[in-house]
């Protein structure tokens, strides 16, 4: 039975793995096509105005992103092997797999968006046009996945209080998931915003979501403990 489950789970991994290796294939294809500056570098970072403001050696830049993506994917594969709450992780294994697929897909989109402006025929292409919708997709999926996560040390809102109580974990992650949907919407809206406002519409909601999740879990944990103390006091009375 274990062999069958293991075999099926690894068959699922073929999709995200194929996306990662497609990135390497794109790199091999694109390397001779990308144009460099006088120092043999290509643009790898673009500001909110879509202008290149970061450069790297061509050979490194073309293959660094696929290599980093492969390392990230490999790390996600290791998580179920070292997770303390392995049973909990298995309960939302399909949603976790979906996260891996979406994540490597978004990384692939970002990679392509960084390569295109370095090609002569795509020199005026604004990478943010496809990067922002891709990031928004990731936020939407994370918000969806948080509704199904169970207590663990790697995936979800992990604070001392969510890890200490399953009810606090569920409430915190569901509410934070809804906030991630808001982040996804605001990220899409940023496409229509001015360049000065764009970064704030993406980063600020994320920061607020992280801070809110932290303090909400503390508040919820204290509420649970207070309710437990009242029940104990009632029984003694």
C-alpha positions in Angstrom: 0.0 0.0 0.0 2.8 2.4 0.9 4.6 1.6 -2.4 1.4 2.5 -4.3 1.0 5.8 -2.5 4.6 6.7 -2.9 4.5 5.9 -6.6 1.4 8.0 -7.2 2.9 10.9 -5.3 6.1 10.9 -7.4 4.1 10.7 -10.6 2.5 14.0 -9.5 5.9 15.5 -9.1 6.5 15.1 -12.8 4.6 18.3 -13.6 6.5 20.8 -11.4 9.8 19.0 -12.3 9.0 19.4 -16.0 8.4 23.1 -15.4 11.8 23.4 -13.7 13.6 21.6 -16.5 11.8 23.6 -19.1 13.4 26.7 -17.5 16.8 25.1 -18.2 15.7 24.4 -21.8 14.6 28.0 -22.2 18.0 29.1 -20.9 19.9 27.0 -23.4 17.7 28.4 -26.2 17.9 32.0 -25.0 21.6 32.3 -24.2 22.8 33.0 -27.7 19.9 35.4 -28.3 20.2 37.7 -25.3 22.1 40.9 -25.9 24.7 42.2 -23.4 26.2 45.5 -22.5 29.8 46.5 -23.0 30.7 44.5 -19.8 29.1 41.3 -21.1 26.2 41.7 -18.7 22.4 41.4 -19.0 19.7 43.1 -17.1 18.3 41.0 -14.3 16.4 43.6 -12.2 13.8 46.1 -13.2 12.3 49.0 -11.1 8.7 49.9 -10.7 8.9 51.9 -14.0 10.0 48.7 -15.9 13.5 50.1 -16.3 16.6 47.9 -15.9 18.6 48.8 -12.7 20.5 45.6 -12.0 23.0 43.7 -14.1 24.8 40.4 -14.0 27.3 38.4 -16.1 25.4 36.7 -19.0 26.5 33.2 -18.3 25.6 33.4 -14.7 22.3 35.3 -15.2 20.9 32.9 -17.8 21.3 29.8 -15.6 21.2 31.1 -12.1 17.4 31.4 -11.9 16.7 27.8 -13.1 19.3 26.5 -10.6 17.8 28.5 -7.7 14.3 27.3 -8.7 15.5 23.7 -8.7 17.0 24.1 -5.3 13.8 25.6 -4.0 11.8 22.8 -5.5 14.2 20.2 -4.0 13.7 21.9 -0.6 10.0 21.6 -0.9 10.4 17.8 -1.6 12.4 17.4 1.6 9.8 19.0 3.8 7.5 16.0 4.1 10.5 13.8 5.1 11.6 16.0 8.0 8.3 17.5 9.2 7.4 16.5 12.8 3.6 16.6 12.1 3.9 14.3 9.0 0.3 13.1 9.4 -1.0 16.6 9.3 1.0 17.4 6.2 -0.4 14.3 4.5 -4.0 15.7 5.1 -3.4 18.6 2.7 -0.8 16.9 0.5 -2.7 17.6 -2.7 -2.9 21.3 -1.9 0.8 21.4 -1.0 1.5 19.8 -4.4 -0.6 22.5 -6.0 1.5 25.1 -4.2 4.7 23.5 -5.7 3.2 23.6 -9.2 2.1 27.3 -8.9 5.4 28.3 -7.3 7.6 26.9 -10.0 5.3 28.2 -12.6 5.5 31.7 -11.2 9.3 31.4 -11.0 9.3 30.3 -14.7 7.2 33.3 -15.7 9.5 35.7 -13.8 12.5 34.0 -15.5 11.0 34.5 -18.9 10.0 38.1 -18.1 13.7 38.8 -17.1 15.1 37.3 -20.3 12.7 38.9 -22.8 13.9 42.6 -22.4 17.4 41.4 -23.1 16.5 40.2 -26.5 16.6 42.6 -29.4 13.1 42.1 -30.6 11.7 42.4 -27.1 13.8 45.3 -25.9 10.8 47.5 -25.0 8.9 44.8 -23.3 7.9 45.6 -19.7 8.4 42.5 -17.6 6.0 43.7 -14.9 3.1 43.1 -17.4 3.4 39.3 -16.8 5.3 39.3 -13.5 2.5 41.0 -11.5 -0.3 38.7 -12.6 1.9 35.7 -11.9 2.7 37.0 -8.4 -1.0 37.7 -7.9 -1.8 34.1 -8.9 0.6 32.9 -6.2 -1.1 35.1 -3.6 -4.5 33.8 -4.5 -3.4 30.2 -4.3 -1.6 30.7 -1.0 -4.8 32.2 0.4 -6.7 29.2 -0.9 -4.3 26.7 0.5 -4.2 28.2 4.0 -7.8 27.1 4.4 -6.7 23.5 4.3 -3.4 23.5 6.1 -3.0 21.5 9.3 -0.5 22.3 12.1 3.1 22.0 10.9 6.5 23.7 11.1 6.8 24.7 7.4 3.6 25.6 5.6 1.1 28.2 6.9 1.1 30.9 9.6 3.6 29.5 12.1 3.7 31.3 15.4 4.3 29.9 18.9 0.5 30.2 19.5 -0.7 28.5 16.3 1.7 25.7 16.8 0.5 25.3 20.4 -3.2 24.9 19.6 -4.9 23.4 16.6 -8.0 25.7 16.9 -5.7 28.8 16.9 -3.9 27.4 13.9 -7.2 26.9 11.9 -8.7 30.3 12.7 -5.5 32.2 12.1 -4.7 30.5 8.8 -8.2 30.9 7.5 -8.3 34.6 8.3 -4.8 35.1 6.9 -5.8 33.2 3.8 -8.6 35.7 3.2 -6.1 38.5 3.6 -3.9 36.9 1.0 -6.8 37.1 -1.5 -6.9 40.8 -0.8 -3.2 40.9 -1.4 -3.8 39.2 -4.7 -6.5 41.7 -5.8 -4.3 44.7 -4.8 -1.4 43.2 -6.7 -3.5 43.0 -9.8 -4.8 46.6 -9.2 -1.2 47.8 -9.1 -0.9 47.1 -12.8 -3.2 50.1 -13.4 -1.5 52.3 -10.7 1.3 54.7 -11.2 4.9 53.4 -10.8 5.3 55.2 -7.5 2.2 53.6 -6.0 2.7 50.1 -7.5 5.3 48.9 -5.0 3.2 50.0 -2.1 0.2 48.1 -3.4 2.2 44.9 -3.5 4.5 45.1 -0.4 2.4 47.0 2.2 -0.6 44.6 2.2 1.9 41.7 2.6 3.5 43.3 5.6 0.2 44.1 7.1 -1.0 40.5 6.6 2.1 39.1 8.3 1.8 41.5 11.3 -1.9 40.9 11.6 -1.5 37.1 11.5 1.1 37.3 14.2 -0.9 39.3 16.6 -4.3 37.7 15.8 -2.8 34.3 16.7 -1.7 35.7 20.0 -5.1 37.2 20.7 -6.9 34.0 19.7 -4.6 31.9 21.9 -5.2 34.0 24.9 -9.0 33.8 24.2 -8.8 30.0 24.1 -6.7 29.8 27.3 -9.1 32.2 29.1 -12.1 30.1 28.0 -10.3 27.0 29.2 -9.5 28.6 32.6 -13.2 29.6 33.0 -14.3 26.0 32.3 -11.9 24.7 34.9 -13.0 27.3 37.4 -16.6 26.3 36.8 -15.9 22.7 37.4 -14.2 23.4 40.7 -17.1 25.6 41.8 
